[in-house]
Amino acid sequence: AAAAAAAATTTTTTTSTTTTITAIAATATTVESKSRVIVKKVARERSMHDNSGVIDIYYEVSCLLRLKQGKCPGVCGILDFGITAKHYVLVLENGWMDLSMWRSSLPPSTEVVAVTGTGAGHETGAHRFQLLLLLMIDAVKVLAQVHENGVIHFDIKCNNFILRADPRDPCAIQTLVNAATRPEPSGLLFLADFGESIPSALVGRNAPQHQNGAGGKHAMVYRSRGTLCIQSPEMLTVNEGVQMDAERKKEREEYARSSPLQAFCVPDEASDIWSIGLMFVELVLGSPLLMDRQWAELVVLLCSKSNSANDLLSTLPLDPFWACIDDVVPVSVPEREELNEYLRAFLDASLRITPATRAPLWELQGK
């Protein structure tokens, strides 16, 4: 099974690296269909007044190359990169399906479905839940490798984890089971979209500062990064400076007068740990927990000084999550209480308001 996963990875590198970047940009559809790559094109600045995307592209490429050098099987492969007249272009590994799309294709947890082929039989909601747990274990290991190689992703969610093969295939299941007891990820899952990522050295203790020294802000965390509904409390309150639009700036000022915010540190690796806690809830529910919340609602829920220190499990709207668990593991089952303890321990360790109190990834792997 491991060899099959490696073979799937190898197929993504065929011929594309010998093709010029201009030809790839011109024939993206053809290249994608022939060699399982995707072409990411980011529009270049048209005038000196446009926001520059070159810094983010530079750090996306440098982070991917750093992870490639670190031989991380759980990270999207970068095959080529360059520039055309109108775009910055990256040629990246393509997978089978993203984790969010695959999760939404699953039948309801209460439904029993027939399985054909090698693993013929019947699949229950409990079987699917076990598979979700195996995938979550793998995702935590992938993120641990990313952090160990000095990169912070800042946009951890199911959409950005890509499957190289169908995890319901018996060979894929065995690969996940075998990998569950090892420190390395299985290779079935890889993390993609490093457009928000930065090297962790830029937010560490020795990070460079803005030249004007205003507020002692770190050089690269000058704007809010990642998807709003999975942002950590410290990312929700990051100073966006001149990039904040007038409407949002007014909203923040009005809110700050009525409900003072907690003081948070510069977002770092702990922000990813918060997001992977929410990703676990998303994996079980099939959609992000806080998807429909606006910025002000999230700040009231997570960042207000009136919020109790770290006990979020009683504050977050987790009833749908526990209802899904009820469907697959009824309360009457003897093991249910033990399962609840494990799930609560994982969520409590990752979803803490204060970044310094969130569990390190090696500890989350044991939850």
Solvent accessible surface area in square Angstrom, and as a share of the most:
residue,aa,sasa,rsa
1,A,60,0.46
2,A,70,0.54
3,A,81,0.62
4,A,63,0.49
5,A,16,0.13
6,A,58,0.45
7,A,55,0.43
8,A,25,0.19
9,T,47,0.27
10,T,86,0.50
11,T,63,0.37
12,T,4,0.02
13,T,64,0.37
14,T,67,0.39
15,T,100,0.58
16,S,2,0.01
17,T,72,0.42
18,T,120,0.70
19,T,45,0.26
20,T,93,0.54
21,I,30,0.15
22,T,92,0.53
23,A,41,0.32
24,I,0,0.00
25,A,22,0.17
26,A,82,0.63
27,T,65,0.38
28,A,29,0.22
29,T,114,0.66
30,T,66,0.39
31,V,21,0.12
32,E,72,0.32
33,S,90,0.58
34,K,161,0.68
35,S,4,0.03
36,R,84,0.31
37,V,0,0.00
38,I,63,0.32
39,V,29,0.16
40,K,56,0.24
41,K,94,0.40
42,V,43,0.24
43,A,73,0.57
44,R,88,0.32
45,E,56,0.25
46,R,224,0.82
47,S,52,0.34
48,M,174,0.77
49,H,158,0.71
50,D,57,0.29
51,N,128,0.66
52,S,66,0.42
53,G,21,0.20
54,V,66,0.38
55,I,79,0.40
56,D,34,0.18
57,I,19,0.10
58,Y,133,0.51
59,Y,37,0.14
60,E,2,0.01
61,V,15,0.09
62,S,33,0.21
63,C,0,0.00
64,L,3,0.01
65,L,71,0.35
66,R,105,0.38
67,L,0,0.00
68,K,115,0.49
69,Q,152,0.67
70,G,34,0.33
71,K,173,0.73
72,C,13,0.08
73,P,60,0.38
74,G,0,0.00
75,V,10,0.06
76,C,4,0.02
77,G,22,0.21
78,I,2,0.01
79,L,23,0.11
80,D,37,0.19
81,F,96,0.40
82,G,25,0.24
83,I,91,0.46
84,T,29,0.17
85,A,93,0.72
86,K,148,0.63
87,H,52,0.23
88,Y,20,0.08
89,V,0,0.00
90,L,1,0.00
91,V,0,0.00
92,L,9,0.04
93,E,6,0.03
94,N,41,0.21
95,G,12,0.11
96,W,106,0.37
97,M,52,0.23
98,D,26,0.14
99,L,0,0.00
100,S,26,0.17
101,M,113,0.50
102,W,5,0.02
103,R,39,0.14
104,S,81,0.52
105,S,73,0.47
106,L,20,0.10
107,P,28,0.18
108,P,85,0.54
109,S,33,0.21
110,T,99,0.58
111,E,76,0.34
112,V,86,0.50
113,V,29,0.16
114,A,76,0.59
115,V,43,0.25
116,T,119,0.69
117,G,60,0.58
118,T,133,0.78
119,G,34,0.33
120,A,74,0.57
121,G,35,0.34
122,H,131,0.58
123,E,20,0.09
124,T,43,0.25
125,G,6,0.06
126,A,39,0.30
127,H,90,0.40
128,R,9,0.03
129,F,12,0.05
130,Q,107,0.47
131,L,10,0.05
132,L,8,0.04
133,L,49,0.24
134,L,32,0.16
135,L,0,0.00
136,M,8,0.04
137,I,62,0.31
138,D,4,0.02
139,A,0,0.00
140,V,2,0.01
141,K,7,0.03
142,V,1,0.00
143,L,0,0.00
144,A,10,0.08
145,Q,32,0.14
146,V,0,0.00
147,H,30,0.13
148,E,138,0.62
149,N,41,0.21
150,G,16,0.15
151,V,0,0.00
152,I,0,0.00
153,H,0,0.00
154,F,7,0.03
155,D,10,0.05
156,I,0,0.00
157,K,38,0.16
158,C,1,0.01
159,N,73,0.38
160,N,10,0.05
161,F,0,0.00
162,I,28,0.14
163,L,0,0.00
164,R,15,0.06
165,A,38,0.30
166,D,50,0.26
167,P,0,0.00
168,R,71,0.26
169,D,64,0.33
170,P,51,0.32
171,C,80,0.48
172,A,8,0.06
173,I,64,0.33
174,Q,92,0.41
175,T,10,0.06
176,L,4,0.02
177,V,68,0.39
178,N,67,0.34
179,A,2,0.01
180,A,34,0.27
181,T,126,0.73
182,R,108,0.40
183,P,104,0.66
184,E,86,0.39
185,P,8,0.05
186,S,15,0.10
187,G,8,0.07
188,L,6,0.03
189,L,0,0.00
190,F,1,0.00
191,L,0,0.00
192,A,14,0.11
193,D,63,0.32
194,F,1,0.00
195,G,18,0.17
196,E,40,0.18
197,S,2,0.01
198,I,1,0.00
199,P,11,0.07
200,S,21,0.13
201,A,74,0.57
202,L,25,0.12
203,V,13,0.07
204,G,30,0.29
205,R,237,0.87
206,N,146,0.75
207,A,7,0.05
208,P,68,0.43
209,Q,86,0.38
210,H,69,0.31
211,Q,192,0.86
212,N,122,0.62
213,G,42,0.40
214,A,62,0.48
215,G,71,0.68
216,G,41,0.40
217,K,82,0.35
218,H,29,0.13
219,A,27,0.21
220,M,17,0.08
221,V,9,0.05
222,Y,61,0.23
223,R,37,0.13
224,S,20,0.13
225,R,1,0.00
226,G,21,0.20
227,T,42,0.25
228,L,56,0.28
229,C,15,0.09
230,I,5,0.02
231,Q,12,0.05
232,S,0,0.00
233,P,0,0.00
234,E,2,0.01
235,M,2,0.01
236,L,0,0.00
237,T,31,0.18
238,V,15,0.09
239,N,80,0.41
240,E,16,0.07
241,G,39,0.38
242,V,154,0.88
243,Q,86,0.38
244,M,29,0.13
245,D,86,0.44
246,A,85,0.66
247,E,145,0.65
248,R,58,0.21
249,K,103,0.44
250,K,126,0.53
251,E,58,0.26
252,R,32,0.12
253,E,87,0.39
254,E,80,0.36
255,Y,25,0.10
256,A,48,0.37
257,R,181,0.66
258,S,90,0.58
259,S,27,0.17
260,P,74,0.46
261,L,51,0.25
262,Q,45,0.20
263,A,103,0.80
264,F,45,0.19
265,C,72,0.43
266,V,44,0.25
267,P,2,0.01
268,D,41,0.21
269,E,55,0.25
270,A,14,0.11
271,S,5,0.03
272,D,0,0.00
273,I,12,0.06
274,W,0,0.00
275,S,5,0.03
276,I,0,0.00
277,G,0,0.00
278,L,5,0.03
279,M,0,0.00
280,F,5,0.02
281,V,0,0.00
282,E,6,0.03
283,L,0,0.00
284,V,5,0.03
285,L,41,0.20
286,G,25,0.24
287,S,46,0.30
288,P,34,0.22
289,L,28,0.14
290,L,3,0.01
291,M,104,0.46
292,D,117,0.61
293,R,78,0.28
294,Q,119,0.53
295,W,11,0.04
296,A,29,0.22
297,E,80,0.36
298,L,1,0.01
299,V,0,0.00
300,V,84,0.48
301,L,28,0.14
302,L,1,0.01
303,C,0,0.00
304,S,4,0.02
305,K,127,0.54
306,S,105,0.68
307,N,25,0.13
308,S,67,0.43
309,A,77,0.59
310,N,29,0.15
311,D,78,0.40
312,L,1,0.01
313,L,32,0.16
314,S,93,0.60
315,T,56,0.32
316,L,8,0.04
317,P,48,0.30
318,L,6,0.03
319,D,116,0.60
320,P,66,0.42
321,F,0,0.00
322,W,37,0.13
323,A,52,0.40
324,C,32,0.19
325,I,0,0.00
326,D,58,0.30
327,D,71,0.37
328,V,17,0.10
329,V,24,0.14
330,P,64,0.40
331,V,112,0.65
332,S,101,0.65
333,V,51,0.29
334,P,118,0.74
335,E,104,0.47
336,R,13,0.05
337,E,125,0.56
338,E,94,0.42
339,L,30,0.15
340,N,37,0.19
341,E,109,0.49
342,Y,114,0.43
343,L,8,0.04
344,R,113,0.41
345,A,37,0.28
346,F,16,0.07
347,L,0,0.00
348,D,45,0.23
349,A,11,0.08
350,S,0,0.00
351,L,1,0.01
352,R,62,0.23
353,I,1,0.00
354,T,55,0.32
355,P,12,0.08
356,A,99,0.77
357,T,64,0.37
358,R,13,0.05
359,A,7,0.06
360,P,53,0.33
361,L,13,0.07
362,W,184,0.65
363,E,61,0.27
364,L,3,0.02
365,Q,60,0.27
366,G,65,0.63
367,K,80,0.34
